[in-house]
Amino acid sequence: MCLGVPGKITEIYEIDGLKMGQLDFSGVQRETCLEYVPEAKVGQYALVHVGFAINLLEEEEAQETLDLIREVIAFEEEEKINEPEEPKDS
């Protein structure tokens, strides 16, 4: 399974002929390749997989996706808390 995470494009520039950008992922800035979304503009949201923007998203869709990711993380953390401890070897 692949996981694409939405990020907001905050800056666009070129490196060695490649369209690149800085994206904000809930406060974390990451450099991302924008070659697959040449129509991307600052302020838009992009779905990013392993450092490549693979699709552009509306803000509402990006927020819904981020909310779902947060729910999955919260569920996993809750499951870890509720797991019974395994006996330790003496």
Kinemage of the C-alpha trace (Angstrom):
@kinemage 1
@onewidth
@group {chain A} dominant
@subgroup {mainchain}
@vectorlist {calphas} color= white
{ca met a 1} P 0.000 0.000 0.000
{ca cys a 2} L 1.222 3.492 -0.831
{ca leu a 3} L 0.664 6.530 1.312
{ca gly a 4} L 0.361 9.968 -0.219
{ca val a 5} L 0.320 12.897 2.191
{ca pro a 6} L -1.114 16.326 1.327
{ca gly a 7} L 1.133 19.349 1.706
{ca lys a 8} L 0.640 23.038 0.961
{ca ile a 9} L 2.987 24.514 -1.637
{ca thr a 10} L 4.770 27.497 -0.083
{ca glu a 11} L 7.495 28.096 -2.659
{ca ile a 12} L 8.308 26.999 -6.229
{ca tyr a 13} L 11.762 27.058 -7.824
{ca glu a 14} L 13.982 25.145 -10.237
{ca ile a 15} L 17.004 22.971 -9.493
{ca asp a 16} L 19.042 21.529 -12.376
{ca gly a 17} L 16.080 21.957 -14.727
{ca leu a 18} L 13.561 20.283 -12.370
{ca lys a 19} L 10.510 22.080 -10.998
{ca met a 20} L 10.812 21.842 -7.219
{ca gly a 21} L 9.015 23.337 -4.270
{ca gln a 22} L 8.855 23.702 -0.534
{ca leu a 23} L 5.713 22.171 0.938
{ca asp a 24} L 4.265 22.556 4.406
{ca phe a 25} L 3.101 19.319 6.034
{ca ser a 26} L 1.342 20.488 9.209
{ca gly a 27} L 4.266 22.720 10.145
{ca val a 28} L 7.062 20.553 8.725
{ca gln a 29} L 8.722 21.953 5.594
{ca arg a 30} L 10.002 19.523 2.955
{ca glu a 31} L 11.485 19.904 -0.500
{ca thr a 32} L 9.338 18.151 -3.105
{ca cys a 33} L 9.660 17.488 -6.826
{ca leu a 34} L 6.792 19.145 -8.741
{ca glu a 35} L 7.622 17.795 -12.216
{ca tyr a 36} L 4.497 15.595 -12.308
{ca val a 37} L 2.260 18.605 -11.571
{ca pro a 38} L 3.692 21.358 -13.802
{ca glu a 39} L 0.528 23.455 -13.348
{ca ala a 40} L 1.141 23.711 -9.558
{ca lys a 41} L 1.039 27.159 -7.966
{ca val a 42} L 2.010 28.509 -4.556
{ca gly a 43} L -0.904 28.115 -2.141
{ca gln a 44} L -2.243 24.920 -3.703
{ca tyr a 45} L -2.168 21.517 -2.026
{ca ala a 46} L -0.355 18.558 -3.554
{ca leu a 47} L -0.526 14.863 -2.742
{ca val a 48} L 3.075 13.743 -2.152
{ca his a 49} L 4.523 10.239 -2.257
{ca val a 50} L 8.237 9.631 -1.538
{ca gly a 51} L 9.167 13.228 -2.323
{ca phe a 52} L 7.164 13.585 -5.547
{ca ala a 53} L 3.944 15.560 -5.908
{ca ile a 54} L 1.661 13.211 -7.822
{ca asn a 55} L -1.608 15.162 -7.858
{ca leu a 56} L -3.075 18.517 -6.906
{ca leu a 57} L -5.913 18.717 -4.378
{ca glu a 58} L -8.485 21.267 -3.317
{ca glu a 59} L -7.893 22.531 0.226
{ca glu a 60} L -11.051 20.802 1.526
{ca glu a 61} L -9.952 17.431 0.118
{ca ala a 62} L -6.454 17.898 1.554
{ca gln a 63} L -7.879 18.667 5.012
{ca glu a 64} L -10.195 15.633 4.874
{ca thr a 65} L -7.229 13.416 4.020
{ca leu a 66} L -5.128 14.893 6.837
{ca asp a 67} L -8.013 14.371 9.281
{ca leu a 68} L -8.253 10.706 8.250
{ca ile a 69} L -4.508 10.224 8.711
{ca arg a 70} L -4.751 11.783 12.202
{ca glu a 71} L -7.641 9.430 13.063
{ca val a 72} L -5.604 6.388 12.012
{ca ile a 73} L -2.648 7.537 14.125
{ca ala a 74} L -4.898 8.178 17.140
{ca phe a 75} L -6.518 4.743 16.734
{ca glu a 76} L -3.147 3.003 16.560
{ca glu a 77} L -1.937 4.862 19.662
{ca glu a 78} L -5.126 3.913 21.533
{ca glu a 79} L -4.683 0.265 20.528
{ca lys a 80} L -1.109 0.271 21.868
{ca ile a 81} L -2.311 1.685 25.191
{ca asn a 82} L -5.000 -1.001 25.496
{ca glu a 83} L -2.775 -3.953 24.547
{ca pro a 84} L -2.103 -6.317 27.450
{ca glu a 85} L 1.508 -6.478 28.478
{ca glu a 86} L 3.350 -9.666 27.631
{ca pro a 87} L 4.978 -11.459 30.555
{ca lys a 88} L 8.671 -10.765 30.920
{ca asp a 89} L 11.154 -13.634 31.017
{ca ser a 90} L 12.852 -13.996 34.401
